[in-house]
Amino acid sequence: MRLTIKQEKFCQEYLKCGNASEAYRKSYNAGKMATGTINTNAKTLLKNNPVAIRIEELRNRVEKKAFATFDQKRDLLWNLAIKCAQDDLENDKPKQAAAVVAALAELNKMDGDLATIKTEISGSLKVTHEEMLNQLK
């Protein structure tokens, strides 16, 4: 079953604000309605099967976009760490070691890896995870 234009707008507004009554006010001509009527109508819409399905579809889309963004951030940090480490190796002077350590620390936080690790940069710098976190402070 297709949704009306107002029902679709209600679904989108509900995801934006998380408040059914507010979403109802923004989607329907509710200017002269009593608050109780708005609340009742909003609850009824949330229980409407096609509306509930559409809200779930939209919610899943938003979550997928968030995961893509998370993956993009992780890839960007990883590429930054590799580029900085390669530049340091080519120049034989670890000028960007702190950037590598910071990027690796962020990657560890993103992955939930809080275990103590040892990272070797340009053959001489060994840093534990706790030391990485201290450098970020």
PEMOMO-V169892 format. One line per field, one symbol per residue. phi: phi as a letter, one per 40 degrees, with the letter a starting at -180 (. if undefined). Layout:
phi: ???
This chain:
phi: .ccccccccddcccccbgbcccccdcbbcbdbccdcccccccccccccdccccccccccccccccccccccccccccccccccccccccccfbccbdccccccccccccccgcbccbbbbbfgbcbbcccccccccc
